């Protein structure tokens, strides 16, 4: 499937080599295959050849009085095919596994300082005791806004779906009725699902959400929805889970009592995340206002004596996408940090490899590759597009682009070029042809 806003593939035909002028075609593609060792090509075409064709006058008929000549016309040779080059999009499939438990909207614990203007919680803007702080909002309202931001800004680079835990059938009850999760996701992973996701999950201002935190079942649903695409290689079949939660997992399917359901940490949660990773589906873990402390031992619907911070650190490691710091999951203490976390994850998932619909032949080459920086030229330095011509030799240490192997069937962005593309999502690749 093509994502036209992302990638502009241009084709320039040299008149001396390929008669007929300039043709262009637009397409987009992404892949995450990464190999090193580019193939060195000439830096400029050889324009000494002539493909114009024979226009020599035809001989006159013997003995004829008329000496006028009539030139023969031959079909010009076909162009070298750059106008037909397309970039096949290979889009990652991403399942958003979202916590909609009652704690996301509970009063007052489910409300937070979304814009971080009142750290001391005195009701006034920090540093300005005369200005009232922005009213707190529910964690769910913040999550809804961030989901909207992500699916709107990145759905041209990845296919999204959404699964809720618990489902909207959950009720406030100290039994299994607080723990249902649908076997199929609320929204299947597909192209342009942003509108469907926002229309299906609870609204931003919904405060009627109820239920426990059956995170293990949410991951199980995501695994089923992200089954292998056998038409693709394992490297090409890109699948991810982004899990967002505000508490410790409970609702263990083996629980025999209400106490075991809600007051005991569900050990199946890390098991399911491990199963997802083993199936080729990494999990990114995002926490909402997670404290690094053990919970009290009391019947409050939360696992007793459980440090959710440590549990999510463990799960992030098992999911295969831990952060490099001591804090392995993405903990967010306000909406600003929550959006930054989801944006960073989405950029990481974004591919920097573009697969061509067919390998370039000996007459075809990349004339120029331009990556937009998505910076404001009025306020940010180095905002000009990044322009590259010759491919780099070492994609691991240089910036620019290279063919992923000697078949010349895929192009990978390297260094600064890849970083800029992950933010802007915009690259222009111009193809040209050598004279034979």
C-alpha positions as CSV (number, residue, x, y, z in Angstrom):
1,X,0.0,0.0,0.0
2,X,1.3,3.4,-0.9
3,X,1.7,6.3,1.5
4,X,2.0,9.2,-0.9
5,X,2.7,12.0,1.6
6,X,5.8,10.2,2.8
7,X,8.0,9.5,-0.2
8,X,8.3,11.2,-3.5
9,X,10.0,9.1,-6.1
10,X,11.2,11.2,-9.0
11,X,12.5,10.0,-12.3
12,X,14.8,12.2,-14.5
13,X,15.5,10.9,-18.0
14,X,18.7,12.3,-19.6
15,X,17.8,13.4,-23.2
16,X,21.0,12.0,-24.5
17,X,20.4,8.7,-23.0
18,X,16.6,8.3,-22.8
19,X,14.6,10.4,-25.3
20,X,11.2,11.7,-24.3
21,X,11.7,14.3,-21.5
22,X,11.1,14.0,-17.8
23,X,8.6,11.6,-16.1
24,X,7.8,11.4,-12.5
25,X,6.0,9.0,-10.3
26,X,5.0,9.2,-6.6
27,X,4.9,6.4,-4.1
28,X,6.1,5.5,-0.6
29,X,7.6,2.6,1.2
30,X,9.1,1.5,4.5
31,X,10.9,-1.6,5.8
32,X,13.3,-2.2,8.7
33,X,15.8,-4.6,7.1
34,X,19.3,-3.2,7.9
35,X,22.5,-4.4,6.3
36,X,25.8,-2.8,5.7
37,X,28.3,-2.5,2.8
38,X,26.9,-0.3,0.0
39,X,27.7,-0.9,-3.7
40,X,29.8,1.9,-5.2
41,X,28.3,3.5,-8.3
42,X,29.6,6.2,-10.6
43,X,28.8,9.7,-9.3
44,X,27.6,11.0,-12.6
45,X,26.2,9.5,-15.8
46,X,28.2,9.0,-19.0
47,X,26.4,11.2,-21.6
48,X,28.6,10.4,-24.6
49,X,26.2,7.9,-26.0
50,X,23.5,8.7,-28.6
51,X,20.1,7.0,-28.5
52,X,18.3,9.4,-30.9
53,X,18.0,6.9,-33.7
54,X,18.8,6.8,-37.4
55,X,17.4,9.8,-39.4
56,X,19.4,9.3,-42.6
57,X,17.5,10.3,-45.7
58,X,16.2,7.4,-47.8
59,X,17.8,6.9,-51.2
60,X,15.8,8.2,-54.3
61,X,14.5,5.8,-56.9
62,X,17.0,5.2,-59.7
63,X,16.2,7.4,-62.8
64,X,13.6,9.5,-61.1
65,X,13.4,13.2,-61.9
66,X,12.2,14.1,-58.4
67,X,15.2,14.6,-56.2
68,X,13.3,15.3,-52.9
69,X,14.0,12.9,-50.1
70,X,11.7,11.5,-47.4
71,X,13.3,10.6,-44.1
72,X,12.4,7.3,-42.4
73,X,11.1,7.5,-38.9
74,X,12.0,4.9,-36.3
75,X,10.5,4.4,-32.9
76,X,12.9,5.9,-30.3
77,X,14.3,3.3,-28.0
78,X,12.3,2.9,-24.7
79,X,13.4,4.9,-21.7
80,X,15.6,3.1,-19.2
81,X,12.6,2.5,-16.9
82,X,13.1,5.0,-14.1
83,X,9.6,6.3,-14.6
84,X,8.3,2.9,-13.6
85,X,10.3,2.7,-10.3
86,X,7.9,2.4,-7.3
87,X,8.6,2.1,-3.6
88,X,6.5,-0.6,-2.0
89,X,5.5,0.4,1.5
90,X,6.2,-2.2,4.1
91,X,4.3,-0.8,7.1
92,X,4.8,-2.0,10.7
93,X,1.6,-3.4,12.3
94,X,1.1,-1.9,15.8
95,X,-1.5,-2.9,18.4
96,X,-2.3,-0.3,21.1
97,X,-3.2,-2.2,24.3
98,X,-4.8,0.4,26.5
99,X,-5.7,0.3,30.2
100,X,-9.3,1.5,30.7
101,X,-9.7,0.3,34.3
102,X,-11.7,2.2,36.8
103,X,-8.5,3.7,38.3
104,X,-8.0,5.8,35.1
105,X,-11.0,8.0,36.0
106,X,-11.4,7.4,39.8
107,X,-11.9,10.5,42.0
108,X,-9.4,11.8,43.1
109,X,-6.7,9.3,42.3
110,X,-7.5,9.1,38.6
111,X,-6.9,12.8,38.1
112,X,-3.5,14.3,37.5
113,X,-1.7,17.5,36.7
114,X,-1.7,17.0,32.9
115,X,0.3,20.1,31.9
116,X,2.7,20.0,34.9
117,X,2.0,23.5,36.1
118,X,1.3,22.7,39.7
119,X,4.1,20.4,41.0
120,X,3.5,21.4,44.7
121,X,-0.2,20.7,44.3
122,X,-1.3,24.0,46.0
123,X,-3.8,24.9,43.3
124,X,-1.6,27.7,41.8
125,X,0.9,27.9,38.9
126,X,4.3,27.0,40.2
127,X,6.3,30.2,40.8
128,X,3.1,32.4,40.5
129,X,1.0,32.2,43.6
130,X,-1.6,34.6,42.1
131,X,-2.5,32.5,39.1
132,X,-4.7,29.4,39.5
133,X,-3.3,26.2,38.1
134,X,-5.0,24.5,35.2
135,X,-7.6,22.1,36.7
136,X,-6.6,18.4,36.9
137,X,-8.0,16.0,34.3
138,X,-8.4,12.3,34.2
139,X,-5.6,10.1,33.1
140,X,-7.9,8.6,30.5
141,X,-8.6,12.0,29.0
142,X,-4.8,12.5,28.6
143,X,-4.4,9.0,27.2
144,X,-7.2,9.7,24.7
145,X,-5.5,12.9,23.6
146,X,-2.2,11.2,23.1
147,X,-3.7,8.3,21.2
148,X,-5.3,10.9,18.9
149,X,-1.9,12.6,18.4
150,X,-0.2,9.3,17.6
151,X,-2.7,7.8,15.2
152,X,-3.1,11.1,13.4
153,X,0.6,11.8,13.1
154,X,2.0,8.4,12.4
155,X,-0.8,6.4,10.6
156,X,0.9,7.2,7.3
157,X,4.0,5.2,8.5
158,X,2.3,2.3,10.4
159,X,-1.0,0.5,10.7
160,X,-2.7,0.7,14.0
161,X,-5.3,-1.3,15.9
162,X,-6.5,-1.1,19.5
163,X,-7.4,-3.5,22.3
164,X,-8.9,-2.4,25.7
165,X,-8.4,-4.1,29.0
166,X,-10.8,-4.6,30.5
167,X,-13.5,-4.4,27.7
168,X,-16.4,-2.0,28.0
169,X,-18.5,-4.8,29.4
170,X,-16.6,-4.6,32.7
171,X,-18.5,-3.5,35.8
172,X,-17.5,-2.4,39.3
173,X,-17.6,-5.7,41.0
174,X,-15.4,-7.7,43.3
175,X,-15.5,-10.8,41.0
176,X,-14.8,-11.9,37.4
177,X,-17.3,-9.4,35.9
178,X,-14.7,-6.7,36.5
179,X,-12.2,-8.5,34.3
180,X,-13.6,-9.2,30.8
181,X,-11.4,-8.7,27.7
182,X,-12.5,-9.3,24.2
183,X,-10.9,-12.2,22.3
184,X,-10.7,-9.9,19.2
185,X,-9.4,-6.3,19.5
186,X,-11.8,-3.5,19.6
187,X,-10.2,-2.2,16.3
188,X,-8.2,-4.6,14.1
189,X,-4.9,-3.5,12.7
190,X,-5.3,-2.0,9.3
191,X,-4.6,1.0,7.1
192,X,-5.9,4.4,8.3
193,X,-7.6,3.1,11.4
194,X,-7.2,6.4,13.4
195,X,-10.8,7.5,13.0
196,X,-12.1,4.1,13.9
197,X,-9.9,3.9,17.0
198,X,-11.0,7.3,18.3
199,X,-14.7,6.4,17.6
200,X,-14.5,3.0,19.3
201,X,-12.6,3.6,22.6
202,X,-14.3,5.6,25.4
203,X,-14.5,9.3,24.8
204,X,-12.1,11.7,26.3
205,X,-14.5,12.9,28.9
206,X,-15.9,9.5,29.8
207,X,-15.7,9.0,33.5
208,X,-17.9,5.8,33.7
209,X,-15.1,3.4,33.1
210,X,-15.0,0.4,35.5
211,X,-13.1,-2.8,36.1
212,X,-9.8,-4.2,37.1
213,X,-6.4,-4.4,35.2
214,X,-6.4,-7.7,33.1
215,X,-3.2,-6.7,31.3
216,X,-2.3,-10.4,30.5
217,X,-5.5,-10.9,28.7
218,X,-5.0,-7.7,26.8
219,X,-1.6,-8.9,25.6
220,X,-3.1,-12.3,24.6
221,X,-5.7,-10.5,22.4
222,X,-2.9,-8.5,20.8
223,X,-0.9,-11.6,20.0
224,X,-3.9,-13.2,18.3
225,X,-4.5,-10.1,16.3
226,X,-0.9,-9.8,15.1
227,X,-0.6,-13.3,13.5
228,X,2.4,-13.9,11.2
229,X,2.0,-12.8,7.6
230,X,3.4,-15.8,5.9
231,X,3.8,-14.0,2.6
232,X,6.6,-11.9,4.2
233,X,9.9,-13.0,5.7
234,X,10.3,-12.7,9.5
235,X,12.5,-9.6,9.0
236,X,9.8,-8.0,6.8
237,X,6.9,-8.9,9.0
238,X,7.1,-6.0,11.4
239,X,4.7,-6.3,14.5
240,X,4.7,-4.4,17.7
241,X,2.6,-4.0,20.9
242,X,2.5,-0.7,22.8
243,X,1.0,-1.3,26.2
244,X,-0.1,1.7,28.4
245,X,-1.2,1.1,32.0
246,X,-1.5,3.0,35.3
247,X,-1.3,0.0,37.7
248,X,-0.2,-3.5,38.6
249,X,-1.8,-6.3,36.6
250,X,-4.6,-8.3,38.3
251,X,-7.6,-10.4,37.2
252,X,-5.6,-13.7,37.2
253,X,-7.6,-16.3,35.2
254,X,-6.7,-18.9,37.8
255,X,-8.1,-16.9,40.8
256,X,-10.7,-18.7,42.9
257,X,-11.8,-15.7,45.0
258,X,-12.3,-12.0,44.6
259,X,-9.3,-11.5,46.9
260,X,-7.1,-13.6,44.5
261,X,-8.5,-11.7,41.5
262,X,-7.6,-8.2,42.7
263,X,-5.3,-8.3,45.6
264,X,-2.7,-10.6,44.0
265,X,-0.3,-9.6,41.2
266,X,-1.1,-11.6,38.0
267,X,2.1,-13.6,37.1
268,X,0.6,-14.4,33.7
269,X,1.2,-10.8,32.6
270,X,5.0,-11.2,32.3
271,X,4.4,-14.7,30.8
272,X,2.2,-13.3,28.1
273,X,4.7,-10.5,27.2
274,X,7.4,-13.1,26.9
275,X,5.1,-15.2,24.7
276,X,4.6,-12.2,22.5
277,X,8.3,-11.6,22.2
278,X,8.9,-15.2,21.4
279,X,6.3,-14.9,18.6
280,X,8.3,-12.1,17.1
281,X,6.2,-9.3,18.6
282,X,8.2,-6.9,20.8
283,X,6.3,-5.0,23.5
284,X,6.9,-1.4,24.5
285,X,5.7,-0.6,28.0
286,X,4.4,2.8,29.0
287,X,3.4,3.6,32.6
288,X,1.0,6.4,33.8
289,X,2.1,8.0,37.0
290,X,3.8,4.9,38.4
291,X,5.4,5.3,41.9
292,X,8.5,3.4,42.9
293,X,7.0,2.0,46.1
294,X,5.2,-1.1,47.4
295,X,1.5,-1.0,47.6
296,X,-0.3,-1.3,51.0
297,X,-1.8,-4.6,52.1
298,X,-5.5,-4.0,52.2
299,X,-8.6,-4.9,50.2
300,X,-8.6,-2.0,47.8
301,X,-8.6,-3.7,44.4
302,X,-4.9,-3.3,43.9
303,X,-2.3,-6.2,44.3
304,X,-0.9,-6.1,47.8
305,X,2.7,-5.4,48.7
306,X,3.5,-5.0,45.0
307,X,6.0,-2.4,43.6
308,X,4.4,-1.7,40.2
309,X,7.4,0.3,39.1
310,X,9.6,-2.8,39.5
311,X,7.1,-5.1,37.9
312,X,6.8,-2.8,34.8
313,X,10.6,-2.6,34.6
314,X,10.6,-6.4,34.5
315,X,8.0,-6.6,31.8
316,X,9.8,-4.0,29.7
317,X,12.9,-6.2,29.7
318,X,10.9,-9.3,28.8
319,X,9.1,-7.4,26.0
320,X,12.4,-6.9,24.2
321,X,12.2,-3.1,24.0
322,X,13.6,-1.8,27.3
323,X,14.9,1.7,27.7
324,X,18.7,1.9,28.1
325,X,18.5,3.6,31.5
326,X,17.7,2.1,35.0
327,X,14.1,2.9,34.3
328,X,13.3,0.3,31.6
329,X,9.7,1.3,30.8
330,X,8.5,4.7,29.8
331,X,7.1,6.2,32.9
332,X,5.1,9.4,32.5
333,X,4.1,11.7,35.3
334,X,1.9,14.0,33.2
335,X,0.4,14.3,29.7
336,X,3.4,16.0,28.3
337,X,5.6,13.1,29.2
338,X,3.0,10.6,28.1
339,X,2.9,12.1,24.6
340,X,6.7,12.3,24.5
341,X,6.9,8.6,25.3
342,X,4.4,7.5,22.6
343,X,6.0,9.8,20.1
344,X,9.5,8.4,20.9
345,X,8.2,4.8,20.5
346,X,6.5,5.6,17.2
347,X,9.6,7.2,15.8
348,X,11.6,4.1,16.9
349,X,9.1,1.8,15.1
350,X,9.3,3.9,12.0
351,X,11.4,2.2,9.3
352,X,14.3,3.8,7.5
353,X,14.5,1.2,4.7
354,X,12.6,1.6,1.4
355,X,12.0,-1.5,-0.8
356,X,11.8,-0.9,-4.5
357,X,9.3,-2.7,-6.7
358,X,12.2,-4.1,-8.7
359,X,16.0,-4.1,-8.5
360,X,17.7,-1.2,-10.3
361,X,19.2,-2.4,-13.6
362,X,22.7,-1.4,-14.8
363,X,21.4,1.8,-16.5
364,X,19.6,3.1,-13.4
365,X,20.9,4.9,-10.4
366,X,19.9,7.2,-7.5
367,X,20.6,10.7,-8.6
368,X,19.7,12.4,-5.3
369,X,18.0,11.7,-2.0
370,X,16.5,14.5,0.1
371,X,15.1,14.2,3.6
372,X,13.0,16.9,5.1
373,X,14.0,17.9,8.7
374,X,10.5,19.1,9.8
375,X,12.1,22.0,11.6
376,X,10.9,25.6,11.7
377,X,13.4,27.6,9.6
378,X,12.4,30.8,11.5
379,X,13.3,29.4,14.9
380,X,15.6,26.4,14.5
381,X,19.1,26.3,13.0
382,X,20.0,23.6,10.5
383,X,16.4,23.4,9.3
384,X,17.3,23.0,5.6
385,X,16.5,19.6,4.0
386,X,19.3,17.1,4.1
387,X,20.6,16.3,0.6
388,X,22.7,13.3,-0.5
389,X,24.0,12.0,-3.8
390,X,26.5,9.2,-3.6
391,X,25.7,6.3,-1.2
392,X,27.8,5.9,1.9
393,X,30.1,3.0,2.5
394,X,29.3,2.4,6.2
395,X,25.7,3.0,7.2
396,X,26.6,2.4,10.8
397,X,28.9,5.4,11.0
398,X,27.9,7.8,8.1
399,X,24.9,9.8,7.3
400,X,23.1,9.5,4.0
401,X,21.9,6.4,2.2
402,X,23.0,3.1,0.8
403,X,21.6,0.0,-1.0
404,X,21.1,-2.8,1.5
405,X,22.8,-5.3,-0.7
406,X,24.2,-5.8,-4.2
407,X,20.8,-6.5,-5.7
408,X,20.0,-2.8,-5.4
409,X,16.4,-3.6,-4.5
410,X,16.2,-1.6,-1.2
411,X,17.5,1.7,0.0
412,X,18.3,2.4,3.7
413,X,18.7,5.8,5.2
414,X,21.7,6.2,7.5
415,X,22.6,8.4,10.5
416,X,21.2,11.9,10.4
417,X,19.1,11.0,7.3
418,X,17.3,8.3,9.2
419,X,16.9,10.4,12.3
420,X,15.4,13.2,10.3
421,X,13.0,10.9,8.4
422,X,11.8,9.3,11.7
423,X,10.6,12.8,12.7
424,X,9.4,14.3,9.5
425,X,8.3,11.1,7.6
426,X,9.3,12.9,4.3
427,X,11.9,11.8,1.8
428,X,12.4,12.5,-1.9
429,X,14.4,10.0,-3.9
430,X,15.2,11.0,-7.5
431,X,16.3,8.2,-10.0
432,X,18.1,8.7,-13.2
433,X,19.7,6.6,-15.9
434,X,23.1,6.3,-17.6
435,X,23.6,6.4,-21.3
436,X,24.2,2.8,-22.6
